[in-house]
Amino acid sequence: MSLTHNLAALLLAIASVMVIWQVFTRFVLGSASGWSEVASRATIIWMVFIAAGVAFRTGAMISLEFIRSVLPQGARRAVMWLVAALTLLFLGVLGWYGLQMTLRVQNQKVAMLGVSMSWLYAAIPTGCLIAVPGVILALIDPPIRPEDQEGAA
């Protein structure tokens, strides 16, 4: 397990505890905790962007397998390169605009938390930076798919 995978799992656990706390305070104590909803949302955003790199590396991102399965081996490789190039382009654009937005909102505060809005938006460029190696590594050393193993047997 990678550091990013473990960090994403930890963030999921933290977000789960905050959501349970939110439900408890709202329905048992009768007064919702104001900070836990905002904090859990921010935690989930960070978790998603951190986990994206792991998902790219392990081949867990949604793909059009039916297209891949009907192509000859050479065309599959070309399509993989094209998809990786487009993904890297998308990550670059998303990361760039995410960074611009992070800088733009640095003087705004998150309601109920009192921290800079930049901490939430920073998940976008950070996640893009984490995802780039995952895309490249999956292209260089593709994850083994179950259908690939069946064909080799």
Backbone hydrogen bonds in HBPLUS format (Angstrom, degrees):
<---DONOR---> <-ACCEPTOR-->    atom                        ^
c    i                          cat <-CA-CA->   ^        H-A-AA   ^      H-
h    n   atom  resd res      DA  || num        DHA   H-A  angle D-A-AA Bond
n    s   type  num  typ     dist DA aas  dist angle  dist       angle   num
A0006-ASN N   A0002-SER O   2.98 MM   4  6.28 164.6  2.00 154.0 157.5     1
A0007-LEU N   A0003-LEU O   2.85 MM   4  6.04 156.8  1.90 150.3 157.5     2
A0008-ALA N   A0004-THR O   2.92 MM   4  6.03 158.4  1.96 144.1 149.8     3
A0009-ALA N   A0005-HIS O   2.99 MM   4  6.25 154.4  2.06 145.8 153.0     4
A0010-LEU N   A0006-ASN O   2.91 MM   4  6.15 155.0  1.97 147.0 153.8     5
A0011-LEU N   A0007-LEU O   2.90 MM   4  6.16 160.2  1.94 151.0 156.2     6
A0012-LEU N   A0008-ALA O   2.95 MM   4  6.19 149.7  2.04 144.5 152.8     7
A0013-ALA N   A0009-ALA O   3.01 MM   4  6.31 155.8  2.07 146.6 152.7     8
A0014-ILE N   A0010-LEU O   2.91 MM   4  6.21 160.8  1.95 153.3 158.6     9
A0015-ALA N   A0011-LEU O   2.88 MM   4  6.04 163.4  1.91 148.2 152.9    10
A0016-SER N   A0012-LEU O   2.91 MM   4  6.08 153.4  1.98 145.3 153.0    11
A0017-VAL N   A0013-ALA O   3.03 MM   4  6.31 157.9  2.08 149.8 154.9    12
A0018-MET N   A0014-ILE O   3.00 MM   4  6.30 158.8  2.05 150.5 156.5    13
A0019-VAL N   A0015-ALA O   2.91 MM   4  6.16 152.8  1.98 149.3 156.5    14
A0020-ILE N   A0016-SER O   2.95 MM   4  6.18 161.0  1.98 150.5 155.8    15
A0021-TRP N   A0017-VAL O   2.89 MM   4  6.12 157.0  1.95 147.6 154.4    16
A0022-GLN N   A0018-MET O   2.89 MM   4  6.12 151.9  1.97 142.0 149.8    17
A0023-VAL N   A0019-VAL O   2.95 MM   4  6.26 159.9  2.00 153.0 157.0    18
A0024-PHE N   A0020-ILE O   2.88 MM   4  6.09 163.4  1.91 152.3 157.3    19
A0025-THR N   A0021-TRP O   2.86 MM   4  6.07 170.4  1.87 156.3 158.5    20
A0026-ARG N   A0022-GLN O   3.01 MM   4  6.08 153.2  2.08 143.9 151.7    21
A0027-PHE N   A0023-VAL O   2.90 MM   4  5.93 174.4  1.90 156.7 158.5    22
A0028-VAL N   A0024-PHE O   2.83 MM   4  5.20 149.2  1.92 137.3 146.2    23
A0029-LEU N   A0024-PHE O   3.22 MM   5  6.70 152.3  2.30 147.9 155.1    24
A0031-SER N   A0025-THR O   3.00 MM   6  5.69 138.4  2.17 160.9 153.2    25
A0039-ALA N   A0035-TRP O   2.87 MM   4  5.96 166.1  1.89 159.9 164.7    26
A0040-SER N   A0036-SER O   2.88 MM   4  5.80 155.2  1.94 138.1 144.9    27
A0041-ARG N   A0037-GLU O   3.08 MM   4  6.21 155.2  2.14 141.5 148.3    28
A0042-ALA N   A0038-VAL O   3.02 MM   4  6.27 160.9  2.06 149.2 154.2    29
A0043-THR N   A0039-ALA O   2.92 MM   4  6.09 154.6  1.98 145.2 152.6    30
A0044-ILE N   A0040-SER O   2.92 MM   4  6.11 155.8  1.98 147.5 153.4    31
A0045-ILE N   A0041-ARG O   2.99 MM   4  6.25 155.6  2.05 147.9 154.6    32
A0046-TRP N   A0042-ALA O   3.05 MM   4  6.33 164.9  2.07 150.3 153.5    33
A0047-MET N   A0043-THR O   2.88 MM   4  6.09 156.4  1.94 145.6 153.0    34
A0048-VAL N   A0044-ILE O   2.94 MM   4  6.13 162.2  1.97 152.9 156.0    35
A0049-PHE N   A0045-ILE O   3.15 MM   4  6.42 168.4  2.16 154.2 156.6    36
A0050-ILE N   A0046-TRP O   2.92 MM   4  6.06 153.4  1.99 151.1 158.8    37
A0051-ALA N   A0047-MET O   2.85 MM   4  5.93 160.0  1.89 150.6 156.6    38
A0052-ALA N   A0048-VAL O   3.06 MM   4  6.13 128.5  2.33 140.9 153.0    39
A0055-ALA N   A0051-ALA O   2.93 MM   4  6.22 159.4  1.97 155.3 161.8    40
A0056-PHE N   A0052-ALA O   2.88 MM   4  6.16 157.4  1.93 154.0 159.2    41
A0057-ARG N   A0053-GLY O   3.04 MM   4  6.22 164.4  2.07 145.9 150.4    42
A0058-THR N   A0054-VAL O   2.95 MM   4  6.11 158.0  2.00 153.7 158.9    43
A0060-ALA N   A0055-ALA O   2.84 MM   5  4.71 142.4  1.98 145.7 149.1    44
A0059-GLY N   A0056-PHE O   3.33 MM   3  5.29 155.5  2.40  99.6 106.7    45
A0067-ILE N   A0064-LEU O   3.14 MM   3  5.67 132.4  2.38 110.0 120.8    46
A0068-ARG N   A0064-LEU O   3.28 MM   4  6.64 163.5  2.31 148.8 153.4    47
A0069-SER N   A0065-GLU O   2.78 MM   4  5.94 155.2  1.84 154.7 161.1    48
A0071-LEU N   A0068-ARG O   3.40 MM   3  5.55 152.1  2.49 102.1 109.8    49
A0075-ALA N   A0072-PRO O   3.05 MM   3  5.41 116.9  2.46 108.4 123.4    50
A0076-ARG N   A0072-PRO O   2.92 MM   4  6.20 151.3  2.00 155.8 165.2    51
A0077-ARG N   A0073-GLN O   3.12 MM   4  6.45 156.7  2.18 150.0 154.6    52
A0078-ALA N   A0074-GLY O   3.14 MM   4  6.45 157.3  2.19 144.1 150.2    53
A0079-VAL N   A0075-ALA O   2.86 MM   4  6.06 159.1  1.90 151.4 156.9    54
A0080-MET N   A0076-ARG O   2.84 MM   4  6.10 153.4  1.91 148.0 155.9    55
A0081-TRP N   A0077-ARG O   3.01 MM   4  6.31 156.2  2.06 148.7 154.1    56
A0082-LEU N   A0078-ALA O   2.95 MM   4  6.21 158.9  1.99 148.0 154.1    57
A0083-VAL N   A0079-VAL O   2.82 MM   4  6.01 167.4  1.84 155.4 158.6    58
A0084-ALA N   A0080-MET O   2.90 MM   4  6.04 158.6  1.94 145.8 152.2    59
A0085-ALA N   A0081-TRP O   2.88 MM   4  6.06 158.5  1.93 148.2 154.1    60
A0086-LEU N   A0082-LEU O   2.92 MM   4  6.17 163.5  1.95 153.5 157.8    61
A0087-THR N   A0083-VAL O   2.82 MM   4  5.96 153.0  1.90 146.4 154.8    62
A0088-LEU N   A0084-ALA O   2.85 MM   4  6.05 160.6  1.89 150.3 155.1    63
A0089-LEU N   A0085-ALA O   2.93 MM   4  6.14 154.2  2.00 144.8 152.3    64
A0090-PHE N   A0086-LEU O   2.87 MM   4  6.07 161.7  1.90 146.7 151.7    65
A0091-LEU N   A0087-THR O   2.82 MM   4  6.07 162.4  1.85 152.6 157.5    66
A0092-GLY N   A0088-LEU O   2.88 MM   4  6.04 151.3  1.97 143.2 151.2    67
A0093-VAL N   A0089-LEU O   2.96 MM   4  6.26 162.9  1.99 155.0 158.6    68
A0094-LEU N   A0090-PHE O   2.81 MM   4  5.95 171.8  1.81 158.4 161.3    69
A0095-GLY N   A0091-LEU O   2.77 MM   4  5.72 158.1  1.82 141.4 148.7    70
A0096-TRP N   A0092-GLY O   2.90 MM   4  5.99 157.4  1.95 144.1 150.5    71
A0097-TYR N   A0093-VAL O   2.97 MM   4  6.19 175.9  1.98 157.7 158.3    72
A0098-GLY N   A0094-LEU O   2.77 MM   4  5.77 146.4  1.88 142.5 153.5    73
A0099-LEU N   A0095-GLY O   2.85 MM   4  6.00 150.0  1.94 143.1 150.4    74
A0100-GLN N   A0096-TRP O   2.98 MM   4  6.31 157.4  2.03 147.0 153.5    75
A0101-MET N   A0097-TYR O   2.91 MM   4  6.09 157.5  1.96 145.0 150.8    76
A0102-THR N   A0098-GLY O   2.85 MM   4  6.02 151.5  1.93 142.2 150.9    77
A0103-LEU N   A0099-LEU O   2.98 MM   4  6.23 158.7  2.02 152.1 156.4    78
A0104-ARG N   A0100-GLN O   2.94 MM   4  6.11 147.3  2.05 140.6 150.5    79
A0105-VAL N   A0101-MET O   3.05 MM   4  6.22 147.6  2.16 151.6 156.7    80
A0108-GLN N   A0105-VAL O   3.00 MM   3  5.33 162.1  2.04 115.1 121.0    81
A0117-MET N   A0108-GLN O   2.78 MM   9  5.51 159.9  1.82 145.4 146.1    82
A0110-VAL N   A0115-VAL O   2.75 MM   5  5.57 157.9  1.79 162.9 170.0    83
A0113-LEU N   A0110-VAL O   3.19 MM   3  5.55 152.1  2.27 121.0 129.1    84
A0114-GLY N   A0110-VAL O   2.93 MM   4  5.41 160.5  1.97 167.4 161.4    85
A0119-TRP N   A0116-SER O   3.09 MM   3  5.89 154.8  2.15 119.5 124.1    86
A0120-LEU N   A0117-MET O   3.03 MM   3  5.52 134.3  2.25 109.8 120.8    87
A0121-TYR N   A0117-MET O   3.21 MM   4  6.59 166.3  2.23 155.0 157.8    88
A0122-ALA N   A0118-SER O   2.77 MM   4  5.71 141.4  1.91 148.0 157.1    89
A0123-ALA N   A0120-LEU O   3.24 MM   3  5.93 163.6  2.27 114.8 119.7    90
A0124-ILE N   A0121-TYR O   3.02 MM   3  5.81 154.3  2.09 121.9 127.1    91
A0126-THR N   A0122-ALA O   3.14 MM   4  6.10 158.9  2.18 149.5 155.9    92
A0127-GLY N   A0123-ALA O   2.82 MM   4  5.66 157.5  1.87 137.3 144.3    93
A0128-CYS N   A0124-ILE O   3.02 MM   4  6.22 154.8  2.09 149.6 156.7    94
A0129-LEU N   A0125-PRO O   2.98 MM   4  6.18 156.9  2.03 145.6 151.2    95
A0130-ILE N   A0126-THR O   2.97 MM   4  6.26 152.7  2.05 148.8 156.8    96
A0131-ALA N   A0127-GLY O   2.88 MM   4  6.02 144.9  2.00 142.6 152.4    97
A0132-VAL N   A0128-CYS O   3.13 MM   4  6.29 146.0  2.25 149.2 155.4    98
A0134-GLY N   A0131-ALA O   2.99 MM   3  5.09 114.9  2.43 100.5 117.3    99
A0135-VAL N   A0131-ALA O   2.99 MM   4  6.32 152.3  2.07 159.2 167.4   100
A0136-ILE N   A0132-VAL O   3.06 MM   4  6.33 168.5  2.08 158.9 161.6   101
A0137-LEU N   A0133-PRO O   2.79 MM   4  5.88 167.4  1.81 153.1 157.0   102
A0138-ALA N   A0134-GLY O   3.00 MM   4  6.01 152.6  2.08 138.7 146.3   103
A0139-LEU N   A0135-VAL O   3.11 MM   4  6.31 136.8  2.30 139.0 150.1   104
A0139-LEU N   A0136-ILE O   3.14 MM   3  5.13 128.5  2.42  94.6 108.2   105
A0140-ILE N   A0136-ILE O   2.95 MM   4  6.24 161.0  1.99 154.0 158.9   106
A0141-ASP N   A0137-LEU O   2.78 MM   4  5.70 166.2  1.80 149.8 154.7   107
A0148-ASP N   A0145-ARG O   3.01 MM   3  5.24 131.5  2.25 104.3 117.7   108
A0149-GLN N   A0145-ARG O   3.23 MM   4  6.64 147.1  2.35 150.7 159.8   109
A0150-GLU N   A0146-PRO O   3.11 MM   4  6.44 151.3  2.20 147.9 155.6   110
A0151-GLY N   A0147-GLU O   3.32 MM   4  6.45 152.5  2.40 136.5 142.1   111
A0152-ALA N   A0149-GLN O   3.18 MM   3  5.14 129.8  2.45  94.0 107.1   112
A0153-ALA N   A0150-GLU O   3.34 MM   3  5.38 142.1  2.50  96.4 106.3   113
